[in-house]
Amino acid sequence: MAGPLGDYRVLELTSTVSGPMAAMMLADQGADVIKIEPPLLGDKGRFLGSQRQGMGAMFAVLNRNKRSLVLDLKNEDEKSILMELVEGADVLLENYRPGVVRKLGIDYATLSKVNPRLIYASISGYGQSGPYQNRKVFDPLIQASTGITNAQGGDTPQLMASIVFDKVTALTTAQTITAALLEREKTGRGQHLPISMLESALYYAWPDVMWSRTLMGDDISHAGEIGKWFQIYKVKDGYVSIVLVRDEDLEVFSIWRGATLHTDERYKTFPARRAHAAELQEELETLLADLTTDEICENLDAFNIPVARVNSLDEVHEDPQIVQQESLIETTHPVIGAMRYPRPPFNFEGQPAFPRRHAPFPGDHAREILNELAVAESEIERLEERDRATREYLESLAG
């Protein structure tokens, strides 16, 4: 069994993060994902992050379990290959700027005539209409537009140190595609799924980031902003995160450290602790200054008080829970070598070893895919020659 999506074919015409990650999730669940890249550089996300031998770390993670085919969609002969693929595909995923697919003649209205059962997902930054529809989009811009930069707990706006909404959009897209495939089982018809980063970000952030702006009116009991609910504490050999929401937990903590914080009016209730968060942080760090992270975690675990050691980026793969669960795998890409990344957080019975395929270079699977379509040998050889030139160019960029 390839996985729950093993009988589905996905055509991915996307680049960078949100589209490739959405398609990666479908591929991890067994779908046959054919990544269709433009000539020469292909997906420019190939160059993001640390690199080796012409491929970046981010691309290597987001494009596993896929097959690659390079097509110039401005060339009618090559576009006809895409049309043949569309005839037998279940899903097409694209993230061109609004209007581009229509100019290329590969919009939903056109392709649905070729395959009425096609699920056609379009990822955009701000949506398919509106005053921002043609803006170039990057994750920090969506963070700014949704106000998340003002929810980090600081006195000035701060960007999150992650392209979080690119990835949130990917999760949203993959789930939406799966739901559309389920609906197609009932109706027999495909549909167009326009998905924007902006709306995905609002959908994701609203429940907690906007909980002070959800209820409308004046008779509301406000809980403060979530960005100021929790703190990180400096200790003897690093940092810990401790969540003292329950009054009982603060009492147990205080007695453990021989303190009387739980009797102080500034800290007796959670609202009071939020109002005096800076003072409480200073008090707790004083009480914990002579203890190591391991000592703190061992004791607070015994008291059932929520706690975690703050891992550095270089320590995450050594965390005992991550090691025991085998949450990360170490594998060897045939070109770029040894690498480490997470296995999928879902595990379906009967699926083969992960990953089935390593991230491809442009056109790695051209002959395999084109033979399935019975494309003429002369055309396959022409495209293979172009792919060889691309590979040489990428290797030259790698030095």
Secondary structure, 3 states (H helix, E strand, C coil): CCCCCCCCEEEEECCCCHHHHHHHHHHHCCCEEEEEECCCCCCHHHHCCCEECCEEHHHHHHCCCEEEEECCCCCHHHHHHHHHHHHCCCEEEECCCCCHHHHHCCCHHHHHHHCCCCEEEEEECCCCCCCCCCCCCCHHHHHHHHCHHHCCCCCCCCCCCCCHHHHHHHHHHHHHHHHHHHHHHHHCCCEEEEEEHHHHHHHHHHHHHCCCCCCCCCCCCCCCCHHHCCCEEEECCEEEEECCCCHHHHHHHHHHCCCCHHHCCCCCCHHHHHHCHHHHHHHHHHHHCCCCHHHHHHHHHHCCCCEEECCCCCCHHHCHHHHHHCCEEEEEECCCEEEEEECCCCCCCCCCCCCCCCCCCCCCCHHHHHHHCCCCHHHHHHHHHHHHHHHHHHHHHCC
